[in-house]
């Protein structure tokens, strides 16, 4: 059945978009390392290049939103939405708690780009939550 | 208000697997299972589709708890 679902056009589009976003993410990250860190690129091109990995990261949220919109199976759509809510709640709570920790306690600083990474981890937690409460983890990958 | 349904019985009468019914409804097998086990109540459009597949009315499939 999962094999069948992978052939669904909305899932195929989702997977293709994820691949493109990851290629742009890794490519721009590599470019920033080589051109800015090693090559000393500065000024607005450096700002533009530095923003690219983050924008590619952000595109994953758009990709997930498109999956929710394009999914024709209403139950799977519900599972996706629940996963996003778990991931978002987990991430924002962790960011808020750690922000106060950093303000009042001698804890190490966490770079902001780790928060969206935690969101992706939260998607996995959301799948486990769905499995426990709804009997299936859905089809999110 | 939770809703009961006779999906499992109706499916068994026709000797359909969950996959068979899912294909007829153009939904995932997980959806059929979730509806059968009462974990998920279908939308009205899907309830109408289920009724059409079984050739029954919605009230003959979905019951007040």
N, CA and C atoms of all chains as a GROMACS GRO file, in nm:
protein
  618
    1UNK      N    1   0.083  -0.122   0.000
    1UNK     CA    2   0.000   0.000   0.000
    1UNK      C    3   0.087   0.126   0.000
    2UNK      N    4   0.194   0.123   0.079
    2UNK     CA    5   0.282   0.239   0.082
    2UNK      C    6   0.342   0.259  -0.056
    3UNK      N    7   0.374   0.148  -0.123
    3UNK     CA    8   0.425   0.157  -0.259
    3UNK      C    9   0.326   0.227  -0.350
    4UNK      N   10   0.196   0.193  -0.333
    4UNK     CA   11   0.092   0.257  -0.413
    4UNK      C   12   0.086   0.407  -0.383
    5UNK      N   13   0.094   0.439  -0.254
    5UNK     CA   14   0.084   0.578  -0.216
    5UNK      C   15   0.199   0.660  -0.271
    6UNK      N   16   0.317   0.596  -0.281
    6UNK     CA   17   0.433   0.668  -0.334
    6UNK      C   18   0.411   0.707  -0.480
    7UNK      N   19   0.322   0.633  -0.546
    7UNK     CA   20   0.296   0.664  -0.686
    7UNK      C   21   0.194   0.775  -0.701
    8UNK      N   22   0.128   0.814  -0.591
    8UNK     CA   23   0.030   0.920  -0.599
    8UNK      C   24   0.099   1.047  -0.646
    9UNK      N   25   0.036   1.123  -0.737
    9UNK     CA   26   0.103   1.242  -0.791
    9UNK      C   27   0.142   1.343  -0.685
   10UNK      N   28   0.057   1.363  -0.582
   10UNK     CA   29   0.089   1.462  -0.479
   10UNK      C   30   0.212   1.419  -0.398
   11UNK      N   31   0.226   1.287  -0.378
   11UNK     CA   32   0.342   1.236  -0.303
   11UNK      C   33   0.467   1.244  -0.389
   12UNK      N   34   0.450   1.214  -0.520
   12UNK     CA   35   0.564   1.226  -0.611
   12UNK      C   36   0.613   1.371  -0.615
   13UNK      N   37   0.518   1.465  -0.623
   13UNK     CA   38   0.556   1.607  -0.625
   13UNK      C   39   0.626   1.645  -0.495
   14UNK      N   40   0.575   1.595  -0.382
   14UNK     CA   41   0.634   1.623  -0.250
   14UNK      C   42   0.780   1.576  -0.247
   15UNK      N   43   0.802   1.452  -0.292
   15UNK     CA   44   0.937   1.396  -0.289
   15UNK      C   45   1.031   1.473  -0.380
   16UNK      N   46   0.982   1.509  -0.500
   16UNK     CA   47   1.064   1.585  -0.596
   16UNK      C   48   1.100   1.721  -0.537
   17UNK      N   49   1.002   1.788  -0.476
   17UNK     CA   50   1.027   1.920  -0.417
   17UNK      C   51   1.130   1.911  -0.304
   18UNK      N   52   1.118   1.805  -0.223
   18UNK     CA   53   1.214   1.787  -0.112
   18UNK      C   54   1.355   1.770  -0.168
   19UNK      N   55   1.368   1.690  -0.274
   19UNK     CA   56   1.499   1.666  -0.334
   19UNK      C   57   1.558   1.799  -0.386
   20UNK      N   58   1.475   1.878  -0.457
   20UNK     CA   59   1.522   2.006  -0.511
   20UNK      C   60   1.564   2.099  -0.397
   21UNK      N   61   1.482   2.106  -0.291
   21UNK     CA   62   1.513   2.194  -0.177
   21UNK      C   63   1.644   2.152  -0.111
   22UNK      N   64   1.665   2.021  -0.097
   22UNK     CA   65   1.787   1.973  -0.032
   22UNK      C   66   1.911   2.000  -0.118
   23UNK      N   67   1.895   1.988  -0.250
   23UNK     CA   68   2.007   2.018  -0.341
   23UNK      C   69   2.045   2.165  -0.330
   24UNK      N   70   1.943   2.253  -0.329
   24UNK     CA   71   1.968   2.397  -0.315
   24UNK      C   72   2.031   2.427  -0.178
   25UNK      N   73   1.979   2.361  -0.074
   25UNK     CA   74   2.031   2.382   0.062
   25UNK      C   75   2.178   2.344   0.070
   26UNK      N   76   2.207   2.221   0.026
   26UNK     CA   77   2.345   2.173   0.037
   26UNK      C   78   2.438   2.251  -0.055
   27UNK      N   79   2.390   2.284  -0.175
   27UNK     CA   80   2.471   2.360  -0.271
   27UNK      C   81   2.504   2.499  -0.218
   28UNK      N   82   2.402   2.567  -0.163
   28UNK     CA   83   2.426   2.703  -0.112
   28UNK      C   84   2.512   2.702   0.013
   29UNK      N   85   2.495   2.598   0.094
   29UNK     CA   86   2.578   2.585   0.215
   29UNK      C   87   2.724   2.566   0.176
   30UNK      N   88   2.745   2.481   0.077
   30UNK     CA   89   2.881   2.456   0.027
   30UNK      C   90   2.938   2.585  -0.032
   31UNK      N   91   2.852   2.656  -0.109
   31UNK     CA   92   2.895   2.782  -0.170
   31UNK      C   93   2.935   2.885  -0.065
   32UNK      N   94   2.856   2.892   0.044
   32UNK     CA   95   2.886   2.987   0.151
   32UNK      C   96   3.019   2.951   0.218
   33UNK      N   97   3.040   2.823   0.239
   33UNK     CA   98   3.164   2.779   0.302
   33UNK      C   99   3.285   2.816   0.216
   34UNK      N  100   3.274   2.788   0.086
   34UNK     CA  101   3.387   2.809  -0.005
   34UNK      C  102   3.408   2.959  -0.032
   35UNK      N  103   3.300   3.030  -0.066
   35UNK     CA  104   3.314   3.169  -0.110
   35UNK      C  105   3.327   3.268   0.005
   36UNK      N  106   3.254   3.245   0.115
   36UNK     CA  107   3.258   3.341   0.226
   36UNK      C  108   3.366   3.302   0.328
   37UNK      N  109   3.359   3.179   0.377
   37UNK     CA  110   3.454   3.134   0.479
   37UNK      C  111   3.596   3.130   0.425
   38UNK      N  112   3.612   3.066   0.309
   38UNK     CA  113   3.748   3.048   0.254
   38UNK      C  114   3.787   3.161   0.159
   39UNK      N  115   3.690   3.208   0.078
   39UNK     CA  116   3.724   3.306  -0.026
   39UNK      C  117   3.713   3.450   0.016
   40UNK      N  118   3.652   3.477   0.131
   40UNK     CA  119   3.642   3.613   0.181
   40UNK      C  120   3.540   3.699   0.109
   41UNK      N  121   3.442   3.637   0.048
   41UNK     CA  122   3.336   3.714  -0.019
   41UNK      C  123   3.266   3.803   0.083
   42UNK      N  124   3.236   3.928   0.046
   42UNK     CA  125   3.172   4.021   0.140
   42UNK      C  126   3.067   4.105   0.068
   43UNK      N  127   3.004   4.193   0.145
   43UNK     CA  128   2.904   4.282   0.086
   43UNK      C  129   2.773   4.210   0.058
   44UNK      N  130   2.690   4.272  -0.030
   44UNK     CA  131   2.556   4.214  -0.052
   44UNK      C  132   2.559   4.075  -0.110
   45UNK      N  133   2.660   4.037  -0.196
   45UNK     CA  134   2.661   3.898  -0.244
   45UNK      C  135   2.676   3.798  -0.129
   46UNK      N  136   2.754   3.837  -0.029
   46UNK     CA  137   2.772   3.748   0.086
   46UNK      C  138   2.642   3.734   0.165
   47UNK      N  139   2.571   3.848   0.180
   47UNK     CA  140   2.442   3.843   0.251
   47UNK      C  141   2.343   3.753   0.176
   48UNK      N  142   2.343   3.770   0.042
   48UNK     CA  143   2.251   3.692  -0.042
   48UNK      C  144   2.282   3.543  -0.031
   49UNK      N  145   2.410   3.510  -0.041
   49UNK     CA  146   2.452   3.371  -0.036
   49UNK      C  147   2.426   3.311   0.102
   50UNK      N  148   2.446   3.393   0.207
   50UNK     CA  149   2.422   3.345   0.343
   50UNK      C  150   2.274   3.317   0.368
   51UNK      N  151   2.189   3.396   0.303
   51UNK     CA  152   2.044   3.378   0.323
   51UNK      C  153   1.991   3.253   0.252
   52UNK      N  154   2.061   3.211   0.147
   52UNK     CA  155   2.011   3.102   0.062
   52UNK      C  156   1.984   2.971   0.137
   53UNK      N  157   2.077   2.922   0.220
   53UNK     CA  158   2.048   2.795   0.291
   53UNK      C  159   1.923   2.806   0.377
   54UNK      N  160   1.906   2.921   0.442
   54UNK     CA  161   1.788   2.940   0.526
   54UNK      C  162   1.660   2.942   0.445
   55UNK      N  163   1.667   3.007   0.328
   55UNK     CA  164   1.549   3.013   0.240
   55UNK      C  165   1.515   2.872   0.189
   56UNK      N  166   1.619   2.796   0.156
   56UNK     CA  167   1.597   2.658   0.111
   56UNK      C  168   1.533   2.576   0.223
   57UNK      N  169   1.578   2.601   0.345
   57UNK     CA  170   1.520   2.537   0.463
   57UNK      C  171   1.372   2.573   0.474
   58UNK      N  172   1.345   2.704   0.456
   58UNK     CA  173   1.207   2.752   0.468
   58UNK      C  174   1.117   2.690   0.362
   59UNK      N  175   1.174   2.660   0.247
   59UNK     CA  176   1.092   2.604   0.139
   59UNK      C  177   1.033   2.469   0.180
   60UNK      N  178   1.099   2.401   0.274
   60UNK     CA  179   1.047   2.272   0.319
   60UNK      C  180   0.911   2.292   0.389
   61UNK      N  181   0.894   2.404   0.458
   61UNK     CA  182   0.765   2.431   0.522
   61UNK      C  183   0.657   2.453   0.416
   62UNK      N  184   0.695   2.525   0.309
   62UNK     CA  185   0.601   2.544   0.198
   62UNK      C  186   0.569   2.408   0.133
   63UNK      N  187   0.671   2.326   0.117
   63UNK     CA  188   0.651   2.193   0.055
   63UNK      C  189   0.554   2.109   0.140
   64UNK      N  190   0.571   2.117   0.271
   64UNK     CA  191   0.482   2.041   0.359
   64UNK      C  192   0.339   2.096   0.349
   65UNK      N  193   0.328   2.229   0.342
   65UNK     CA  194   0.196   2.290   0.328
   65UNK      C  195   0.130   2.246   0.198
   66UNK      N  196   0.209   2.240   0.089
   66UNK     CA  197   0.153   2.195  -0.040
   66UNK      C  198   0.107   2.050  -0.030
   67UNK      N  199   0.181   1.968   0.043
   67UNK     CA  200   0.140   1.827   0.058
   67UNK      C  201   0.004   1.820   0.127
   68UNK      N  202  -0.013   1.902   0.232
   68UNK     CA  203  -0.141   1.903   0.305
   68UNK      C  204  -0.253   1.950   0.212
   69UNK      N  205  -0.225   2.051   0.132
   69UNK     CA  206  -0.329   2.105   0.041
   69UNK      C  207  -0.362   2.006  -0.069
   70UNK      N  208  -0.259   1.942  -0.125
   70UNK     CA  209  -0.280   1.857  -0.242
   70UNK      C  210  -0.326   1.716  -0.207
   71UNK      N  211  -0.303   1.671  -0.082
   71UNK     CA  212  -0.343   1.536  -0.042
   71UNK      C  213  -0.495   1.520  -0.056
   72UNK      N  214  -0.538   1.418  -0.129
   72UNK     CA  215  -0.682   1.397  -0.152
   72UNK      C  216  -0.746   1.312  -0.044
   73UNK      N  217  -0.664   1.237   0.030
   73UNK     CA  218  -0.716   1.150   0.136
   73UNK      C  219  -0.730   1.232   0.264
   74UNK      N  220  -0.855   1.254   0.305
   74UNK     CA  221  -0.878   1.346   0.417
   74UNK      C  222  -0.820   1.295   0.550
   75UNK      N  223  -0.814   1.165   0.569
   75UNK     CA  224  -0.758   1.111   0.693
   75UNK      C  225  -0.607   1.133   0.698
   76UNK      N  226  -0.540   1.107   0.584
   76UNK     CA  227  -0.395   1.132   0.580
   76UNK      C  228  -0.366   1.280   0.599
   77UNK      N  229  -0.455   1.364   0.542
   77UNK     CA  230  -0.439   1.510   0.559
   77UNK      C  231  -0.444   1.545   0.708
   78UNK      N  232  -0.537   1.483   0.779
   78UNK     CA  233  -0.548   1.506   0.924
   78UNK      C  234  -0.419   1.465   0.995
   79UNK      N  235  -0.364   1.350   0.953
   79UNK     CA  236  -0.241   1.302   1.017
   79UNK      C  237  -0.126   1.401   0.992
   80UNK      N  238  -0.118   1.452   0.869
   80UNK     CA  239  -0.012   1.550   0.837
   80UNK      C  240  -0.026   1.674   0.925
   81UNK      N  241  -0.150   1.723   0.937
   81UNK     CA  242  -0.173   1.844   1.016
   81UNK      C  243  -0.135   1.820   1.162
   82UNK      N  244  -0.172   1.704   1.214
   82UNK     CA  245  -0.135   1.671   1.353
   82UNK      C  246   0.017   1.667   1.369
   83UNK      N  247   0.087   1.610   1.270
   83UNK     CA  248   0.234   1.605   1.276
   83UNK      C  249   0.291   1.746   1.281
   84UNK      N  250   0.239   1.834   1.196
   84UNK     CA  251   0.289   1.973   1.192
   84UNK      C  252   0.263   2.042   1.324
   85UNK      N  253   0.147   2.017   1.383
   85UNK     CA  254   0.115   2.082   1.510
   85UNK      C  255   0.207   2.032   1.622
   86UNK      N  256   0.235   1.904   1.623
   86UNK     CA  257   0.328   1.849   1.724
   86UNK      C  258   0.467   1.910   1.704
   87UNK      N  259   0.513   1.912   1.578
   87UNK     CA  260   0.647   1.964   1.547
   87UNK      C  261   0.657   2.111   1.584
   88UNK      N  262   0.554   2.189   1.549
   88UNK     CA  263   0.557   2.333   1.577
   88UNK      C  264   0.550   2.360   1.727
   89UNK      N  265   0.464   2.289   1.796
   89UNK     CA  266   0.453   2.306   1.941
   89UNK      C  267   0.582   2.271   2.012
   90UNK      N  268   0.640   2.160   1.971
   90UNK     CA  269   0.766   2.115   2.031
   90UNK      C  270   0.877   2.218   2.007
   91UNK      N  271   0.889   2.264   1.884
   91UNK     CA  272   0.997   2.356   1.847
   91UNK      C  273   0.982   2.491   1.917
   92UNK      N  274   0.862   2.548   1.912
   92UNK     CA  275   0.844   2.681   1.972
   92UNK      C  276   0.859   2.674   2.124
   93UNK      N  277   0.813   2.566   2.184
   93UNK     CA  278   0.828   2.551   2.329
   93UNK      C  279   0.976   2.540   2.365
   94UNK      N  280   1.047   2.455   2.291
   94UNK     CA  281   1.191   2.436   2.318
   94UNK      C  282   1.267   2.568   2.298
   95UNK      N  283   1.232   2.642   2.191
   95UNK     CA  284   1.300   2.770   2.163
   95UNK      C  285   1.273   2.870   2.276
   96UNK      N  286   1.147   2.875   2.322
   96UNK     CA  287   1.112   2.969   2.428
   96UNK      C  288   1.182   2.932   2.558
   97UNK      N  289   1.178   2.804   2.594
   97UNK     CA  290   1.240   2.759   2.719
   97UNK      C  291   1.390   2.786   2.715
   98UNK      N  292   1.455   2.750   2.601
   98UNK     CA  293   1.600   2.771   2.593
   98UNK      C  294   1.634   2.920   2.591
   99UNK      N  295   1.547   3.000   2.532
   99UNK     CA  296   1.569   3.146   2.531
   99UNK      C  297   1.575   3.200   2.672
  100UNK      N  298   1.484   3.155   2.758
  100UNK     CA  299   1.485   3.199   2.898
  100UNK      C  300   1.605   3.142   2.973
  101UNK      N  301   1.641   3.018   2.940
  101UNK     CA  302   1.761   2.958   3.000
  101UNK      C  303   1.883   3.045   2.969
  102UNK      N  304   1.894   3.087   2.843
  102UNK     CA  305   2.010   3.168   2.802
  102UNK      C  306   2.009   3.304   2.871
  103UNK      N  307   1.888   3.353   2.898
  103UNK     CA  308   1.876   3.485   2.961
  103UNK      C  309   1.916   3.480   3.109
  104UNK      N  310   1.875   3.375   3.179
  104UNK     CA  311   1.890   3.374   3.324
  104UNK      C  312   1.993   3.273   3.378
  105UNK      N  313   2.035   3.180   3.295
  105UNK     CA  314   2.124   3.075   3.344
  105UNK      C  315   2.251   3.065   3.258
  106UNK      N  316   2.359   3.011   3.315
  106UNK     CA  317   2.484   2.998   3.238
  106UNK      C  318   2.481   2.875   3.148
  107UNK      N  319   2.400   2.882   3.042
  107UNK     CA  320   2.391   2.768   2.949
  107UNK      C  321   2.451   2.811   2.814
  108UNK      N  322   2.497   2.716   2.734
  108UNK     CA  323   2.557   2.754   2.605
  108UNK      C  324   2.452   2.809   2.508
  109UNK      N  325   2.498   2.896   2.418
  109UNK     CA  326   2.408   2.954   2.317
  109UNK      C  327   2.384   2.851   2.208
  110UNK      N  328   2.260   2.842   2.162
  110UNK     CA  329   2.227   2.755   2.049
  110UNK      C  330   2.196   2.843   1.928
  111UNK      N  331   2.269   2.818   1.816
  111UNK     CA  332   2.247   2.895   1.694
  111UNK      C  333   2.104   2.873   1.644
  112UNK      N  334   2.045   2.982   1.593
  112UNK     CA  335   1.902   2.980   1.559
  112UNK      C  336   1.868   2.877   1.452
  113UNK      N  337   1.967   2.843   1.366
  113UNK     CA  338   1.932   2.750   1.258
  113UNK      C  339   1.905   2.608   1.308
  114UNK      N  340   1.930   2.583   1.437
  114UNK     CA  341   1.898   2.451   1.492
  114UNK      C  342   1.749   2.435   1.520
  115UNK      N  343   1.677   2.549   1.532
  115UNK     CA  344   1.534   2.537   1.565
  115UNK      C  345   1.454   2.474   1.452
  116UNK      N  346   1.473   2.517   1.325
  116UNK     CA  347   1.402   2.443   1.219
  116UNK      C  348   1.445   2.298   1.208
  117UNK      N  349   1.572   2.270   1.243
  117UNK     CA  350   1.617   2.130   1.244
  117UNK      C  351   1.536   2.051   1.347
  118UNK      N  352   1.514   2.116   1.463
  118UNK     CA  353   1.433   2.051   1.567
  118UNK      C  354   1.290   2.029   1.517
  119UNK      N  355   1.240   2.122   1.433
  119UNK     CA  356   1.104   2.108   1.378
  119UNK      C  357   1.094   1.980   1.295
  120UNK      N  358   1.197   1.952   1.216
  120UNK     CA  359   1.196   1.829   1.136
  120UNK      C  360   1.196   1.706   1.227
  121UNK      N  361   1.273   1.714   1.335
  121UNK     CA  362   1.271   1.606   1.434
  121UNK      C  363   1.130   1.593   1.491
  122UNK      N  364   1.065   1.708   1.512
  122UNK     CA  365   0.928   1.709   1.565
  122UNK      C  366   0.829   1.642   1.472
  123UNK      N  367   0.854   1.650   1.342
  123UNK     CA  368   0.769   1.580   1.244
  123UNK      C  369   0.774   1.429   1.273
  124UNK      N  370   0.892   1.380   1.306
  124UNK     CA  371   0.907   1.239   1.341
  124UNK      C  372   0.833   1.207   1.471
  125UNK      N  373   0.844   1.298   1.568
  125UNK     CA  374   0.772   1.279   1.694
  125UNK      C  375   0.621   1.278   1.667
  126UNK      N  376   0.578   1.365   1.576
  126UNK     CA  377   0.436   1.371   1.540
  126UNK      C  378   0.389   1.240   1.478
  127UNK      N  379   0.476   1.177   1.399
  127UNK     CA  380   0.441   1.048   1.338
  127UNK      C  381   0.423   0.942   1.447
  128UNK      N  382   0.511   0.946   1.547
  128UNK     CA  383   0.500   0.850   1.659
  128UNK      C  384   0.370   0.876   1.737
  129UNK      N  385   0.341   1.004   1.758
  129UNK     CA  386   0.218   1.043   1.827
  129UNK      C  387   0.095   0.991   1.750
  130UNK      N  388   0.098   1.006   1.617
  130UNK     CA  389  -0.012   0.954   1.535
  130UNK      C  390  -0.024   0.803   1.547
  131UNK      N  391   0.090   0.736   1.546
  131UNK     CA  392   0.091   0.589   1.555
  131UNK      C  393   0.027   0.544   1.686
  132UNK      N  394   0.062   0.614   1.795
  132UNK     CA  395   0.010   0.576   1.926
  132UNK      C  396  -0.140   0.608   1.938
  133UNK      N  397  -0.180   0.725   1.893
  133UNK     CA  398  -0.317   0.769   1.918
  133UNK      C  399  -0.414   0.732   1.806
  134UNK      N  400  -0.365   0.720   1.681
  134UNK     CA  401  -0.455   0.695   1.568
  134UNK      C  402  -0.430   0.558   1.504
  135UNK      N  403  -0.331   0.487   1.552
  135UNK     CA  404  -0.304   0.353   1.501
  135UNK      C  405  -0.220   0.348   1.377
  136UNK      N  406  -0.186   0.464   1.321
  136UNK     CA  407  -0.099   0.468   1.203
  136UNK      C  408  -0.015   0.595   1.206
  137UNK      N  409   0.105   0.585   1.152
  137UNK     CA  410   0.196   0.700   1.154
  137UNK      C  411   0.176   0.790   1.034
  138UNK      N  412   0.085   0.755   0.945
  138UNK     CA  413   0.066   0.836   0.826
  138UNK      C  414   0.173   0.803   0.724
  139UNK      N  415   0.187   0.891   0.627
  139UNK     CA  416   0.280   0.863   0.518
  139UNK      C  417   0.388   0.969   0.504
  140UNK      N  418   0.400   1.055   0.607
  140UNK     CA  419   0.500   1.162   0.597
  140UNK      C  420   0.640   1.103   0.601
  141UNK      N  421   0.727   1.160   0.519
  141UNK     CA  422   0.863   1.108   0.513
  141UNK      C  423   0.961   1.217   0.550
  142UNK      N  424  -1.986   1.440   1.927
  142UNK     CA  425  -2.055   1.314   1.956
  142UNK      C  426  -1.997   1.203   1.870
  143UNK      N  427  -1.940   1.100   1.934
  143UNK     CA  428  -1.884   0.989   1.854
  143UNK      C  429  -1.994   0.919   1.774
  144UNK      N  430  -1.956   0.870   1.657
  144UNK     CA  431  -2.053   0.804   1.568
  144UNK      C  432  -2.010   0.659   1.549
  145UNK      N  433  -2.106   0.568   1.564
  145UNK     CA  434  -2.077   0.428   1.536
  145UNK      C  435  -2.101   0.402   1.388
  146UNK      N  436  -2.041   0.296   1.337
  146UNK     CA  437  -2.069   0.262   1.198
  146UNK      C  438  -2.066   0.110   1.178
  147UNK      N  439  -2.128   0.066   1.068
  147UNK     CA  440  -2.139  -0.077   1.038
  147UNK      C  441  -2.044  -0.116   0.924
  148UNK      N  442  -1.940  -0.038   0.908
  148UNK     CA  443  -1.850  -0.058   0.793
  148UNK      C  444  -1.790  -0.199   0.790
  149UNK      N  445  -1.742  -0.246   0.905
  149UNK     CA  446  -1.674  -0.375   0.909
  149UNK      C  447  -1.771  -0.488   0.870
  150UNK      N  448  -1.893  -0.480   0.923
  150UNK     CA  449  -1.994  -0.582   0.894
  150UNK      C  450  -2.032  -0.579   0.746
  151UNK      N  451  -2.057  -0.461   0.694
  151UNK     CA  452  -2.098  -0.447   0.554
  151UNK      C  453  -1.986  -0.496   0.460
  152UNK      N  454  -1.864  -0.467   0.500
  152UNK     CA  455  -1.749  -0.509   0.419
  152UNK      C  456  -1.736  -0.662   0.423
  153UNK      N  457  -1.754  -0.719   0.542
  153UNK     CA  458  -1.743  -0.865   0.558
  153UNK      C  459  -1.853  -0.936   0.477
  154UNK      N  460  -1.973  -0.878   0.476
  154UNK     CA  461  -2.083  -0.938   0.400
  154UNK      C  462  -2.048  -0.948   0.251
  155UNK      N  463  -1.971  -0.854   0.204
  155UNK     CA  464  -1.932  -0.852   0.062
  155UNK      C  465  -1.797  -0.919   0.038
  156UNK      N  466  -1.739  -0.969   0.147
  156UNK     CA  467  -1.607  -1.033   0.142
  156UNK      C  468  -1.501  -0.942   0.080
  157UNK      N  469  -1.509  -0.816   0.120
  157UNK     CA  470  -1.409  -0.718   0.076
  157UNK      C  471  -1.305  -0.702   0.186
  158UNK      N  472  -1.180  -0.691   0.146
  158UNK     CA  473  -1.076  -0.656   0.242
  158UNK      C  474  -1.079  -0.503   0.261
  159UNK      N  475  -1.004  -0.457   0.360
  159UNK     CA  476  -0.994  -0.311   0.379
  159UNK      C  477  -0.934  -0.246   0.254
  160UNK      N  478  -0.838  -0.317   0.193
  160UNK     CA  479  -0.778  -0.265   0.069
  160UNK      C  480  -0.880  -0.254  -0.043
  161UNK      N  481  -0.968  -0.356  -0.055
  161UNK     CA  482  -1.072  -0.354  -0.159
  161UNK      C  483  -1.160  -0.230  -0.143
  162UNK      N  484  -1.205  -0.210  -0.019
  162UNK     CA  485  -1.294  -0.095   0.006
  162UNK      C  486  -1.219   0.036  -0.017
  163UNK      N  487  -1.092   0.040   0.026
  163UNK     CA  488  -1.012   0.162   0.008
  163UNK      C  489  -1.000   0.198  -0.140
  164UNK      N  490  -0.980   0.096  -0.223
  164UNK     CA  491  -0.968   0.121  -0.367
  164UNK      C  492  -1.099   0.172  -0.425
  165UNK      N  493  -1.210   0.115  -0.378
  165UNK     CA  494  -1.341   0.160  -0.427
  165UNK      C  495  -1.369   0.304  -0.386
  166UNK      N  496  -1.318   0.343  -0.270
  166UNK     CA  497  -1.342   0.479  -0.219
  166UNK      C  498  -1.234   0.578  -0.262
  167UNK      N  499  -1.126   0.526  -0.321
  167UNK     CA  500  -1.011   0.608  -0.358
  167UNK      C  501  -0.950   0.677  -0.235
  168UNK      N  502  -0.937   0.599  -0.128
  168UNK     CA  503  -0.869   0.648  -0.008
  168UNK      C  504  -0.764   0.543   0.033
  169UNK      N  505  -0.686   0.574   0.136
  169UNK     CA  506  -0.585   0.479   0.183
  169UNK      C  507  -0.650   0.371   0.270
  170UNK      N  508  -0.582   0.256   0.282
  170UNK     CA  509  -0.632   0.151   0.370
  170UNK      C  510  -0.636   0.202   0.515
  171UNK      N  511  -0.540   0.288   0.549
  171UNK     CA  512  -0.539   0.345   0.684
  171UNK      C  513  -0.668   0.421   0.714
  172UNK      N  514  -0.720   0.488   0.612
  172UNK     CA  515  -0.844   0.565   0.631
  172UNK      C  516  -0.959   0.471   0.664
  173UNK      N  517  -0.970   0.363   0.587
  173UNK     CA  518  -1.077   0.266   0.611
  173UNK      C  519  -1.065   0.209   0.752
  174UNK      N  520  -0.944   0.172   0.789
  174UNK     CA  521  -0.922   0.115   0.923
  174UNK      C  522  -0.958   0.216   1.032
  175UNK      N  523  -0.919   0.342   1.013
  175UNK     CA  524  -0.947   0.444   1.115
  175UNK      C  525  -1.098   0.468   1.129
  176UNK      N  526  -1.169   0.463   1.016
  176UNK     CA  527  -1.315   0.482   1.023
  176UNK      C  528  -1.380   0.361   1.091
  177UNK      N  529  -1.338   0.242   1.051
  177UNK     CA  530  -1.395   0.119   1.108
  177UNK      C  531  -1.376   0.111   1.259
  178UNK      N  532  -1.260   0.152   1.304
  178UNK     CA  533  -1.228   0.140   1.448
  178UNK      C  534  -1.277   0.261   1.527
  179UNK      N  535  -1.343   0.354   1.460
  179UNK     CA  536  -1.399   0.469   1.529
  179UNK      C  537  -1.299   0.575   1.567
  180UNK      N  538  -1.176   0.563   1.514
  180UNK     CA  539  -1.074   0.664   1.545
  180UNK      C  540  -1.096   0.792   1.464
  181UNK      N  541  -1.168   0.778   1.354
  181UNK     CA  542  -1.189   0.893   1.265
  181UNK      C  543  -1.329   0.888   1.208
  182UNK      N  544  -1.400   0.999   1.219
  182UNK     CA  545  -1.532   1.011   1.156
  182UNK      C  546  -1.514   1.080   1.020
  183UNK      N  547  -1.564   1.018   0.912
  183UNK     CA  548  -1.541   1.076   0.779
  183UNK      C  549  -1.621   1.206   0.760
  184UNK      N  550  -1.574   1.285   0.665
  184UNK     CA  551  -1.649   1.406   0.628
  184UNK      C  552  -1.779   1.364   0.561
  185UNK      N  553  -1.870   1.457   0.545
  185UNK     CA  554  -1.998   1.426   0.480
  185UNK      C  555  -1.978   1.378   0.335
  186UNK      N  556  -1.892   1.446   0.256
  186UNK     CA  557  -1.871   1.394   0.119
  186UNK      C  558  -1.819   1.250   0.116
  187UNK      N  559  -1.726   1.217   0.207
  187UNK     CA  560  -1.675   1.079   0.209
  187UNK      C  561  -1.783   0.983   0.259
  188UNK      N  562  -1.862   1.026   0.354
  188UNK     CA  563  -1.973   0.942   0.403
  188UNK      C  564  -2.070   0.911   0.288
  189UNK      N  565  -2.097   1.010   0.204
  189UNK     CA  566  -2.184   0.987   0.088
  189UNK      C  567  -2.120   0.887  -0.008
  190UNK      N  568  -1.988   0.899  -0.027
  190UNK     CA  569  -1.918   0.805  -0.116
  190UNK      C  570  -1.926   0.663  -0.061
  191UNK      N  571  -1.908   0.650   0.072
  191UNK     CA  572  -1.919   0.518   0.136
  191UNK      C  573  -2.059   0.462   0.115
  192UNK      N  574  -2.159   0.547   0.135
  192UNK     CA  575  -2.298   0.503   0.116
  192UNK      C  576  -2.321   0.458  -0.028
  193UNK      N  577  -2.266   0.532  -0.123
  193UNK     CA  578  -2.282   0.496  -0.265
  193UNK      C  579  -2.217   0.361  -0.295
  194UNK      N  580  -2.098   0.339  -0.238
  194UNK     CA  581  -2.026   0.213  -0.264
  194UNK      C  582  -2.108   0.093  -0.213
  195UNK      N  583  -2.174   0.110  -0.099
  195UNK     CA  584  -2.253  -0.001  -0.044
  195UNK      C  585  -2.398  -0.001  -0.095
  196UNK      N  586  -2.435   0.103  -0.167
  196UNK     CA  587  -2.572   0.112  -0.217
  196UNK      C  588  -2.673   0.130  -0.105
  197UNK      N  589  -2.631   0.202   0.000
  197UNK     CA  590  -2.718   0.225   0.115
  197UNK      C  591  -2.724   0.376   0.143
  198UNK      N  592  -2.809   0.413   0.238
  198UNK     CA  593  -2.810   0.553   0.280
  198UNK      C  594  -2.707   0.571   0.392
  199UNK      N  595  -2.669   0.694   0.417
  199UNK     CA  596  -2.573   0.722   0.524
  199UNK      C  597  -2.626   0.671   0.659
  200UNK      N  598  -2.756   0.690   0.682
  200UNK     CA  599  -2.815   0.649   0.810
  200UNK      C  600  -2.812   0.498   0.830
  201UNK      N  601  -2.804   0.423   0.721
  201UNK     CA  602  -2.797   0.278   0.734
  201UNK      C  603  -2.655   0.230   0.766
  202UNK      N  604  -2.560   0.318   0.753
  202UNK     CA  605  -2.419   0.282   0.779
  202UNK      C  606  -2.369   0.346   0.909
  203UNK      N  607  -2.399   0.474   0.925
  203UNK     CA  608  -2.353   0.547   1.043
  203UNK      C  609  -2.468   0.565   1.142
  204UNK      N  610  -2.440   0.528   1.267
  204UNK     CA  611  -2.546   0.528   1.369
  204UNK      C  612  -2.510   0.623   1.482
  205UNK      N  613  -2.615   0.680   1.542
  205UNK     CA  614  -2.593   0.761   1.663
  205UNK      C  615  -2.540   0.671   1.772
  206UNK      N  616  -2.443   0.722   1.849
  206UNK     CA  617  -2.386   0.639   1.956
  206UNK      C  618  -2.483   0.628   2.073
   0.00000   0.00000   0.00000
